[in-house]
Structures are given as C-alpha cells and as structure tokens.
C-alpha cells in the first residue's frame, strides 16, 4: 500500500494528521507531508479514515 498526497489540492487542514499521526504531518508550507511512503498494513483503517476526512480529497491510497 502506498499513500499519495496531491500537494496542488492540499490546504493543510491537518485532518489527515488527526486520523493517522503516524503517517502524516503538516509542514511549514501548510501542506501534508508523509512520514513514511509505505505505511504498515496495520494502519490501513486509519489511512482510509484520513482519505475520507480530507476536505479536498487530496489523499489517495494505491495498492503496490
């Protein structure tokens, strides 16, 4: 599983950080950043929540 953040869409709302702080942070530019490119399978539910919570739909999960 791979996480993709579209930085053109991201507004830095940090909803992804609320859902999965192990995977996301918001940088100084107010854009979501990945802490890991290939998160553990055990985080799948949190990542799905982050995708749903993103108000701009800037996050996507891709299968390897």
Biopython code that builds the backbone (N, CA, C, O; Angstrom):
import numpy as np
from Bio.PDB.StructureBuilder import StructureBuilder

atoms = [
    (1, "UNK", "N", (0.848, -1.179, 0.000)),
    (1, "UNK", "CA", (0.000, 0.000, 0.000)),
    (1, "UNK", "C", (0.888, 1.233, 0.000)),
    (1, "UNK", "O", (1.880, 1.309, 0.725)),
    (2, "UNK", "N", (0.508, 2.198, -0.831)),
    (2, "UNK", "CA", (1.250, 3.450, -0.931)),
    (2, "UNK", "C", (0.276, 4.599, -0.725)),
    (2, "UNK", "O", (-0.869, 4.536, -1.175)),
    (3, "UNK", "N", (0.722, 5.635, -0.053)),
    (3, "UNK", "CA", (-0.095, 6.815, 0.186)),
    (3, "UNK", "C", (0.407, 7.927, -0.731)),
    (3, "UNK", "O", (1.612, 8.148, -0.857)),
    (4, "UNK", "N", (-0.533, 8.624, -1.370)),
    (4, "UNK", "CA", (-0.195, 9.721, -2.264)),
    (4, "UNK", "C", (-0.936, 10.970, -1.801)),
    (4, "UNK", "O", (-2.140, 10.929, -1.551)),
    (5, "UNK", "N", (-0.209, 12.079, -1.687)),
    (5, "UNK", "CA", (-0.811, 13.366, -1.333)),
    (5, "UNK", "C", (-0.655, 14.297, -2.530)),
    (5, "UNK", "O", (0.460, 14.538, -2.995)),
    (6, "UNK", "N", (-1.768, 14.818, -3.025)),
    (6, "UNK", "CA", (-1.740, 15.791, -4.115)),
    (6, "UNK", "C", (-1.532, 17.169, -3.496)),
    (6, "UNK", "O", (-2.457, 17.750, -2.929)),
    (7, "UNK", "N", (-0.323, 17.682, -3.609)),
    (7, "UNK", "CA", (0.015, 18.958, -2.977)),
    (7, "UNK", "C", (-0.677, 20.139, -3.642)),
    (7, "UNK", "O", (-0.766, 21.213, -3.047)),
    (8, "UNK", "N", (-1.165, 19.960, -4.860)),
    (8, "UNK", "CA", (-1.926, 21.025, -5.524)),
    (8, "UNK", "C", (-3.304, 21.191, -4.872)),
    (8, "UNK", "O", (-3.867, 22.286, -4.866)),
    (9, "UNK", "N", (-3.839, 20.100, -4.326)),
    (9, "UNK", "CA", (-5.155, 20.148, -3.680)),
    (9, "UNK", "C", (-5.078, 20.420, -2.181)),
    (9, "UNK", "O", (-5.996, 21.008, -1.611)),
    (10, "UNK", "N", (-4.004, 20.002, -1.548)),
    (10, "UNK", "CA", (-3.882, 20.086, -0.090)),
    (10, "UNK", "C", (-3.933, 21.539, 0.387)),
    (10, "UNK", "O", (-3.254, 22.413, -0.151)),
    (11, "UNK", "N", (-4.757, 21.769, 1.412)),
    (11, "UNK", "CA", (-4.882, 23.097, 2.031)),
    (11, "UNK", "C", (-4.308, 23.129, 3.446)),
    (11, "UNK", "O", (-4.378, 24.160, 4.115)),
    (12, "UNK", "N", (-3.748, 22.026, 3.903)),
    (12, "UNK", "CA", (-3.154, 21.997, 5.235)),
    (12, "UNK", "C", (-4.172, 21.989, 6.359)),
    (12, "UNK", "O", (-3.902, 22.523, 7.435)),
    (13, "UNK", "N", (-5.335, 21.397, 6.136)),
    (13, "UNK", "CA", (-6.371, 21.338, 7.166)),
    (13, "UNK", "C", (-6.005, 20.402, 8.318)),
    (13, "UNK", "O", (-6.612, 20.468, 9.387)),
    (14, "UNK", "N", (-5.025, 19.539, 8.106)),
    (14, "UNK", "CA", (-4.487, 18.622, 9.125)),
    (14, "UNK", "C", (-5.478, 17.566, 9.590)),
    (14, "UNK", "O", (-5.283, 16.965, 10.647)),
    (15, "UNK", "N", (-6.523, 17.331, 8.835)),
    (15, "UNK", "CA", (-7.451, 16.263, 9.201)),
    (15, "UNK", "C", (-6.762, 14.909, 9.083)),
    (15, "UNK", "O", (-7.068, 13.984, 9.835)),
    (16, "UNK", "N", (-5.837, 14.795, 8.144)),
    (16, "UNK", "CA", (-5.081, 13.549, 7.984)),
    (16, "UNK", "C", (-4.216, 13.281, 9.210)),
    (16, "UNK", "O", (-4.054, 12.132, 9.622)),
    (17, "UNK", "N", (-3.665, 14.333, 9.787)),
    (17, "UNK", "CA", (-2.839, 14.189, 10.993)),
    (17, "UNK", "C", (-3.703, 13.711, 12.155)),
    (17, "UNK", "O", (-3.258, 12.899, 12.966)),
    (18, "UNK", "N", (-4.923, 14.206, 12.239)),
    (18, "UNK", "CA", (-5.855, 13.744, 13.274)),
    (18, "UNK", "C", (-6.132, 12.250, 13.134)),
    (18, "UNK", "O", (-6.182, 11.520, 14.124)),
    (19, "UNK", "N", (-6.310, 11.810, 11.897)),
    (19, "UNK", "CA", (-6.675, 10.416, 11.642)),
    (19, "UNK", "C", (-5.492, 9.465, 11.746)),
    (19, "UNK", "O", (-5.637, 8.353, 12.253)),
    (20, "UNK", "N", (-4.321, 9.886, 11.271)),
    (20, "UNK", "CA", (-3.155, 8.986, 11.216)),
    (20, "UNK", "C", (-1.863, 9.759, 11.478)),
    (20, "UNK", "O", (-1.084, 9.993, 10.554)),
    (21, "UNK", "N", (-1.630, 10.158, 12.734)),
    (21, "UNK", "CA", (-0.429, 10.936, 13.043)),
    (21, "UNK", "C", (0.867, 10.154, 12.826)),
    (21, "UNK", "O", (1.945, 10.744, 12.754)),
    (22, "UNK", "N", (0.764, 8.843, 12.723)),
    (22, "UNK", "CA", (1.950, 8.025, 12.464)),
    (22, "UNK", "C", (2.427, 8.172, 11.018)),
    (22, "UNK", "O", (3.561, 7.826, 10.689)),
    (23, "UNK", "N", (1.543, 8.692, 10.160)),
    (23, "UNK", "CA", (1.842, 8.741, 8.729)),
    (23, "UNK", "C", (1.968, 10.171, 8.194)),
    (23, "UNK", "O", (2.729, 10.413, 7.257)),
    (24, "UNK", "N", (1.227, 11.119, 8.783)),
    (24, "UNK", "CA", (1.176, 12.474, 8.245)),
    (24, "UNK", "C", (1.673, 13.514, 9.236)),
    (24, "UNK", "O", (1.601, 13.336, 10.452)),
    (25, "UNK", "N", (2.183, 14.612, 8.671)),
    (25, "UNK", "CA", (2.459, 15.833, 9.414)),
    (25, "UNK", "C", (2.167, 16.984, 8.459)),
    (25, "UNK", "O", (2.099, 16.787, 7.246)),
    (26, "UNK", "N", (1.996, 18.179, 9.004)),
    (26, "UNK", "CA", (1.808, 19.355, 8.167)),
    (26, "UNK", "C", (3.080, 20.177, 8.264)),
    (26, "UNK", "O", (3.529, 20.528, 9.355)),
    (27, "UNK", "N", (3.660, 20.481, 7.095)),
    (27, "UNK", "CA", (4.922, 21.212, 7.040)),
    (27, "UNK", "C", (4.746, 22.707, 7.209)),
    (27, "UNK", "O", (3.628, 23.202, 7.348)),
    (28, "UNK", "N", (5.859, 23.419, 7.194)),
    (28, "UNK", "CA", (5.849, 24.872, 7.327)),
    (28, "UNK", "C", (5.095, 25.561, 6.191)),
    (28, "UNK", "O", (4.649, 26.700, 6.329)),
    (29, "UNK", "N", (4.960, 24.855, 5.069)),
    (29, "UNK", "CA", (4.234, 25.405, 3.928)),
    (29, "UNK", "C", (2.743, 25.094, 3.980)),
    (29, "UNK", "O", (2.023, 25.321, 3.008)),
    (30, "UNK", "N", (2.281, 24.572, 5.119)),
    (30, "UNK", "CA", (0.869, 24.211, 5.318)),
    (30, "UNK", "C", (0.389, 23.154, 4.337)),
    (30, "UNK", "O", (-0.758, 23.187, 3.891)),
    (31, "UNK", "N", (1.263, 22.222, 4.005)),
    (31, "UNK", "CA", (0.928, 21.093, 3.143)),
    (31, "UNK", "C", (1.208, 19.811, 3.905)),
    (31, "UNK", "O", (2.152, 19.734, 4.691)),
    (32, "UNK", "N", (0.374, 18.803, 3.662)),
    (32, "UNK", "CA", (0.570, 17.498, 4.308)),
    (32, "UNK", "C", (1.845, 16.858, 3.786)),
    (32, "UNK", "O", (2.146, 16.928, 2.594)),
    (33, "UNK", "N", (2.579, 16.243, 4.675)),
    (33, "UNK", "CA", (3.800, 15.520, 4.342)),
    (33, "UNK", "C", (3.687, 14.117, 4.900)),
    (33, "UNK", "O", (3.101, 13.893, 5.959)),
    (34, "UNK", "N", (4.256, 13.183, 4.168)),
    (34, "UNK", "CA", (4.269, 11.792, 4.620)),
    (34, "UNK", "C", (5.479, 11.540, 5.497)),
    (34, "UNK", "O", (6.594, 11.946, 5.170)),
    (35, "UNK", "N", (5.252, 10.875, 6.599)),
    (35, "UNK", "CA", (6.348, 10.450, 7.460)),
    (35, "UNK", "C", (6.921, 9.125, 6.969)),
    (35, "UNK", "O", (8.065, 8.783, 7.269)),
    (36, "UNK", "N", (6.116, 8.385, 6.211)),
    (36, "UNK", "CA", (6.537, 7.127, 5.611)),
    (36, "UNK", "C", (5.792, 6.949, 4.294)),
    (36, "UNK", "O", (4.596, 7.229, 4.217)),
    (37, "UNK", "N", (6.473, 6.497, 3.281)),
    (37, "UNK", "CA", (5.858, 6.305, 1.981)),
    (37, "UNK", "C", (5.056, 5.024, 1.867)),
    (37, "UNK", "O", (4.090, 4.950, 1.108)),
    (38, "UNK", "N", (5.459, 4.021, 2.621)),
    (38, "UNK", "CA", (4.767, 2.728, 2.598)),
    (38, "UNK", "C", (4.432, 2.328, 4.030)),
    (38, "UNK", "O", (5.190, 1.587, 4.656)),
    (39, "UNK", "N", (3.317, 2.804, 4.550)),
    (39, "UNK", "CA", (2.946, 2.521, 5.938)),
    (39, "UNK", "C", (2.581, 1.052, 6.157)),
    (39, "UNK", "O", (2.251, 0.326, 5.219)),
    (40, "UNK", "N", (2.649, 0.648, 7.391)),
    (40, "UNK", "CA", (2.317, -0.724, 7.774)),
    (40, "UNK", "C", (0.849, -1.020, 7.477)),
    (40, "UNK", "O", (-0.008, -0.140, 7.564)),
    (41, "UNK", "N", (0.583, -2.252, 7.131)),
    (41, "UNK", "CA", (-0.782, -2.706, 6.842)),
    (41, "UNK", "C", (-1.710, -2.447, 8.026)),
    (41, "UNK", "O", (-2.905, -2.217, 7.839)),
    (42, "UNK", "N", (-1.176, -2.483, 9.224)),
    (42, "UNK", "CA", (-1.987, -2.272, 10.427)),
    (42, "UNK", "C", (-2.582, -0.851, 10.494)),
    (42, "UNK", "O", (-3.493, -0.600, 11.283)),
    (43, "UNK", "N", (-2.075, 0.064, 9.677)),
    (43, "UNK", "CA", (-2.580, 1.436, 9.660)),
    (43, "UNK", "C", (-3.644, 1.663, 8.589)),
    (43, "UNK", "O", (-4.119, 2.787, 8.426)),
    (44, "UNK", "N", (-4.020, 0.631, 7.865)),
    (44, "UNK", "CA", (-4.964, 0.768, 6.745)),
    (44, "UNK", "C", (-6.263, 1.461, 7.156)),
    (44, "UNK", "O", (-6.722, 2.354, 6.444)),
    (45, "UNK", "N", (-6.862, 1.081, 8.271)),
    (45, "UNK", "CA", (-8.131, 1.700, 8.689)),
    (45, "UNK", "C", (-7.950, 3.188, 8.977)),
    (45, "UNK", "O", (-8.806, 3.996, 8.617)),
    (46, "UNK", "N", (-6.850, 3.554, 9.617)),
    (46, "UNK", "CA", (-6.582, 4.967, 9.888)),
    (46, "UNK", "C", (-6.374, 5.740, 8.592)),
    (46, "UNK", "O", (-6.808, 6.885, 8.471)),
    (47, "UNK", "N", (-5.713, 5.117, 7.628)),
    (47, "UNK", "CA", (-5.475, 5.782, 6.351)),
    (47, "UNK", "C", (-6.765, 5.954, 5.560)),
    (47, "UNK", "O", (-6.966, 6.980, 4.912)),
    (48, "UNK", "N", (-7.628, 4.967, 5.612)),
    (48, "UNK", "CA", (-8.930, 5.105, 4.952)),
    (48, "UNK", "C", (-9.719, 6.248, 5.574)),
    (48, "UNK", "O", (-10.400, 6.995, 4.870)),
    (49, "UNK", "N", (-9.628, 6.383, 6.886)),
    (49, "UNK", "CA", (-10.293, 7.492, 7.569)),
    (49, "UNK", "C", (-9.690, 8.824, 7.122)),
    (49, "UNK", "O", (-10.424, 9.783, 6.881)),
    (50, "UNK", "N", (-8.374, 8.892, 7.009)),
    (50, "UNK", "CA", (-7.708, 10.121, 6.553)),
    (50, "UNK", "C", (-8.176, 10.504, 5.155)),
    (50, "UNK", "O", (-8.402, 11.682, 4.879)),
    (51, "UNK", "N", (-8.322, 9.522, 4.274)),
    (51, "UNK", "CA", (-8.818, 9.786, 2.923)),
    (51, "UNK", "C", (-10.226, 10.365, 2.993)),
    (51, "UNK", "O", (-10.523, 11.352, 2.320)),
    (52, "UNK", "N", (-11.085, 9.767, 3.794)),
    (52, "UNK", "CA", (-12.472, 10.245, 3.910)),
    (52, "UNK", "C", (-12.555, 11.632, 4.558)),
    (52, "UNK", "O", (-13.408, 12.439, 4.187)),
    (53, "UNK", "N", (-11.681, 11.909, 5.514)),
    (53, "UNK", "CA", (-11.742, 13.169, 6.259)),
    (53, "UNK", "C", (-11.163, 14.361, 5.490)),
    (53, "UNK", "O", (-11.478, 15.509, 5.805)),
    (54, "UNK", "N", (-10.337, 14.105, 4.506)),
    (54, "UNK", "CA", (-9.698, 15.205, 3.777)),
    (54, "UNK", "C", (-10.751, 16.015, 3.021)),
    (54, "UNK", "O", (-11.409, 15.484, 2.126)),
    (55, "UNK", "N", (-10.920, 17.294, 3.367)),
    (55, "UNK", "CA", (-11.961, 18.088, 2.729)),
    (55, "UNK", "C", (-11.707, 18.360, 1.247)),
    (55, "UNK", "O", (-12.636, 18.709, 0.519)),
    (56, "UNK", "N", (-10.480, 18.208, 0.795)),
    (56, "UNK", "CA", (-10.145, 18.469, -0.611)),
    (56, "UNK", "C", (-9.872, 17.199, -1.402)),
    (56, "UNK", "O", (-9.500, 17.268, -2.574)),
    (57, "UNK", "N", (-10.051, 16.039, -0.777)),
    (57, "UNK", "CA", (-9.757, 14.757, -1.422)),
    (57, "UNK", "C", (-8.349, 14.737, -2.011)),
    (57, "UNK", "O", (-8.133, 14.291, -3.138)),
    (58, "UNK", "N", (-7.398, 15.231, -1.220)),
    (58, "UNK", "CA", (-6.011, 15.334, -1.668)),
    (58, "UNK", "C", (-5.201, 14.075, -1.361)),
    (58, "UNK", "O", (-4.030, 13.990, -1.732)),
    (59, "UNK", "N", (-5.807, 13.101, -0.690)),
    (59, "UNK", "CA", (-5.087, 11.881, -0.283)),
    (59, "UNK", "C", (-5.686, 10.679, -1.001)),
    (59, "UNK", "O", (-6.903, 10.546, -1.126)),
    (60, "UNK", "N", (-4.802, 9.814, -1.464)),
    (60, "UNK", "CA", (-5.254, 8.580, -2.120)),
    (60, "UNK", "C", (-4.396, 7.429, -1.637)),
    (60, "UNK", "O", (-3.216, 7.596, -1.328)),
    (61, "UNK", "N", (-5.016, 6.247, -1.576)),
    (61, "UNK", "CA", (-4.290, 5.017, -1.280)),
    (61, "UNK", "C", (-4.146, 4.225, -2.573)),
    (61, "UNK", "O", (-5.114, 4.039, -3.310)),
    (62, "UNK", "N", (-2.946, 3.767, -2.837)),
    (62, "UNK", "CA", (-2.661, 2.964, -4.031)),
    (62, "UNK", "C", (-2.120, 1.620, -3.564)),
    (62, "UNK", "O", (-1.310, 1.552, -2.640)),
    (63, "UNK", "N", (-2.565, 0.580, -4.196)),
    (63, "UNK", "CA", (-2.055, -0.755, -3.883)),
    (63, "UNK", "C", (-0.747, -0.978, -4.632)),
    (63, "UNK", "O", (-0.617, -0.611, -5.799)),
    (64, "UNK", "N", (0.215, -1.581, -3.950)),
    (64, "UNK", "CA", (1.524, -1.867, -4.573)),
    (64, "UNK", "C", (1.394, -2.887, -5.670)),
    (64, "UNK", "O", (2.389, -3.246, -6.300)),
]
sb = StructureBuilder()
sb.init_structure("model")
sb.init_model(0)
sb.init_chain("A")
sb.init_seg("    ")
for serial, (resi, resn, name, xyz) in enumerate(atoms, 1):
    if name == "N":
        sb.init_residue(resn, " ", resi, " ")
    sb.init_atom(name, np.array(xyz, "f"), 0.0, 1.0, " ", f" {name:<3s}", serial, name[0])
structure = sb.get_structure()
